[in-house]
Amino acid sequence: MWCRAARAVKLLGRNTPSVVMTNGVVPKINRRLCIKPQKESTPQPSRPTLRVPGHKPTDWEKRFLLWAGHFKTPEEIPETVSIETIRAAKTTLRVKFSYVMIALTILGCIIMVIRGKQAVKRHESLTSINLEKKAQWREQGAPSTSDKP
């Protein structure tokens, strides 16, 4: 029983800050929760990073390099290219593609506004189109119900 009480006191002592008082020095607060336990650090042998000095680009990667502007002609592309160069080309193409998509979205919005204004001039609206369709359905449905005795 005493062992459990001692363990509880020990656990509570870890969670409370302790103040160390020394003469003539500002009190130092020791927060045990903030301090990580010191482990014996053994120097880890640094693993050499395996990096391929050159990467043989595929046909698509060659196209990416050309479209991104890294090279002007396919003949200028060396047999091996660094992976960072290919990643940079892909990133450049992503940005260019996003700009094209933004431009197409804005163009589509402008076209829809123009077509909507033309429809208003012709007095066309979704409400009038729906009312016409419902009137046609009623006309088609009326003769079939009157035929039955």
Backbone torsions as a table, in degrees:
resi	resn	phi	psi	omega
1	MET	NA	-43.3	-179.9
2	TRP	-62.9	-32.6	-178.4
3	CYS	-64.9	-40.0	178.8
4	ARG	-66.0	-40.6	179.1
5	ALA	-65.1	-40.5	179.3
6	ALA	-65.3	-38.9	179.1
7	ARG	-65.5	-39.6	179.0
8	ALA	-64.4	-41.9	177.7
9	VAL	-63.6	-40.2	179.6
10	LYS	-63.7	-42.5	179.3
11	LEU	-66.0	-42.2	177.8
12	LEU	-65.8	-34.7	179.1
13	GLY	-65.5	-29.1	178.7
14	ARG	-69.1	-32.6	-173.9
15	ASN	-87.0	-8.3	-178.3
16	THR	-107.1	139.9	177.9
17	PRO	-71.6	145.1	177.6
18	SER	-113.4	143.9	-179.3
19	VAL	-107.7	126.0	178.7
20	VAL	-100.6	119.1	-178.4
21	MET	-100.8	129.1	174.7
22	THR	-130.0	155.1	-178.0
23	ASN	-73.9	129.0	174.2
24	GLY	75.5	6.4	-179.0
25	VAL	-123.9	148.6	178.6
26	VAL	-64.1	138.7	-178.9
27	PRO	-60.0	138.8	-178.8
28	LYS	-105.8	126.3	179.9
29	ILE	-96.8	128.6	179.6
30	ASN	-108.1	110.4	179.2
31	ARG	-100.8	106.8	-173.6
32	ARG	-72.5	-25.3	178.3
33	LEU	-68.7	-30.4	-176.9
34	CYS	-81.3	-18.6	-175.8
35	ILE	-94.2	125.7	177.5
36	LYS	-81.0	144.1	179.8
37	PRO	-64.1	138.3	-179.0
38	GLN	-77.6	125.8	176.9
39	LYS	-109.0	151.6	176.9
40	GLU	-68.1	117.1	-176.9
41	SER	-92.4	118.9	174.6
42	THR	-102.5	132.5	-177.2
43	PRO	-62.8	124.4	178.7
44	GLN	-77.9	131.6	176.1
45	PRO	-66.7	125.3	-177.0
46	SER	-70.7	126.7	179.6
47	ARG	-81.4	132.4	177.4
48	PRO	-68.9	133.6	178.7
49	THR	-76.9	131.2	-179.1
50	LEU	-85.0	107.8	179.8
51	ARG	-123.9	131.1	177.0
52	VAL	-80.9	125.4	-176.9
53	PRO	-66.0	-29.3	179.3
54	GLY	-142.9	152.1	-179.0
55	HIS	-125.9	129.5	178.4
56	LYS	-80.5	113.4	-175.4
57	PRO	-72.2	144.4	174.8
58	THR	-78.9	177.6	179.8
59	ASP	-62.7	-40.2	178.7
60	TRP	-66.3	-41.4	178.6
61	GLU	-64.4	-34.2	175.3
62	LYS	-64.3	-40.4	176.9
63	ARG	-63.9	-41.1	178.1
64	PHE	-59.9	-43.6	180.0
65	LEU	-62.9	-37.3	178.3
66	LEU	-70.5	-47.9	-178.0
67	TRP	-65.0	-32.3	179.8
68	ALA	-76.6	-14.8	177.1
69	GLY	91.7	13.2	178.7
70	HIS	-72.9	-31.1	177.7
71	PHE	-136.0	151.6	-176.3
72	LYS	-90.4	-35.3	-179.7
73	THR	-131.6	157.4	179.2
74	PRO	-63.9	-24.6	179.7
75	GLU	-70.6	-24.2	-178.9
76	GLU	-76.5	-18.4	-177.1
77	ILE	-71.7	123.2	-180.0
78	PRO	-70.0	168.1	-178.0
79	GLU	-67.4	-36.4	175.9
80	THR	-121.7	137.1	-178.4
81	VAL	-129.3	146.0	178.9
82	SER	-69.4	150.5	-179.2
83	ILE	-66.0	-31.8	178.1
84	GLU	-62.7	-36.7	178.4
85	THR	-65.6	-41.8	179.1
86	ILE	-66.7	-41.3	177.9
87	ARG	-63.3	-40.5	178.5
88	ALA	-63.8	-39.7	178.9
89	ALA	-64.9	-42.0	179.0
90	LYS	-64.9	-39.4	178.5
91	THR	-64.5	-42.5	178.1
92	THR	-61.1	-41.7	179.3
93	LEU	-67.7	-35.5	176.2
94	ARG	-61.3	-43.1	-179.5
95	VAL	-66.0	-44.5	179.1
96	LYS	-62.0	-42.3	179.5
97	PHE	-63.2	-40.0	179.0
98	SER	-65.9	-37.2	176.0
99	TYR	-63.2	-41.6	178.5
100	VAL	-63.4	-42.2	179.7
101	MET	-65.7	-37.0	176.7
102	ILE	-63.7	-44.7	-179.9
103	ALA	-63.2	-42.8	179.3
104	LEU	-65.7	-36.2	177.8
105	THR	-65.1	-44.5	179.1
106	ILE	-64.9	-41.8	178.5
107	LEU	-62.2	-43.4	178.0
108	GLY	-61.9	-39.3	178.2
109	CYS	-64.0	-43.2	179.6
110	ILE	-63.6	-42.2	179.3
111	ILE	-63.4	-41.5	179.5
112	MET	-65.4	-36.4	177.8
113	VAL	-65.4	-43.7	-179.8
114	ILE	-63.2	-45.4	179.9
115	ARG	-65.3	-35.3	177.5
116	GLY	-65.6	-40.2	178.4
117	LYS	-67.2	-36.7	177.1
118	GLN	-66.2	-37.8	178.3
119	ALA	-66.7	-35.4	178.0
120	VAL	-66.2	-38.5	178.6
121	LYS	-64.9	-31.9	178.4
122	ARG	-85.7	3.3	-178.8
123	HIS	60.6	39.9	175.0
124	GLU	-103.0	135.1	174.3
125	SER	-146.9	163.4	179.2
126	LEU	-63.8	-33.5	-179.8
127	THR	-65.4	-47.2	-179.0
128	SER	-66.3	-38.2	178.0
129	ILE	-63.9	-42.8	178.8
130	ASN	-65.6	-39.7	178.7
131	LEU	-64.9	-38.9	178.2
132	GLU	-64.3	-43.2	178.8
133	LYS	-62.7	-42.1	-179.9
134	LYS	-66.6	-36.2	177.5
135	ALA	-65.8	-40.0	177.1
136	GLN	-63.9	-40.5	-179.7
137	TRP	-64.8	-38.7	178.9
138	ARG	-65.5	-41.2	179.1
139	GLU	-64.7	-39.6	179.8
140	GLN	-71.4	-33.2	-177.9
141	GLY	-81.2	-25.6	-176.8
142	ALA	-65.6	-48.5	-178.0
143	PRO	-64.6	-33.4	-177.9
144	SER	-69.1	-31.1	179.8
145	THR	-80.6	-28.3	-179.0
146	SER	-78.1	-19.3	179.1
147	ASP	-70.6	-27.4	-176.6
148	LYS	-78.0	137.8	179.5
149	PRO	-76.7	NA	NA
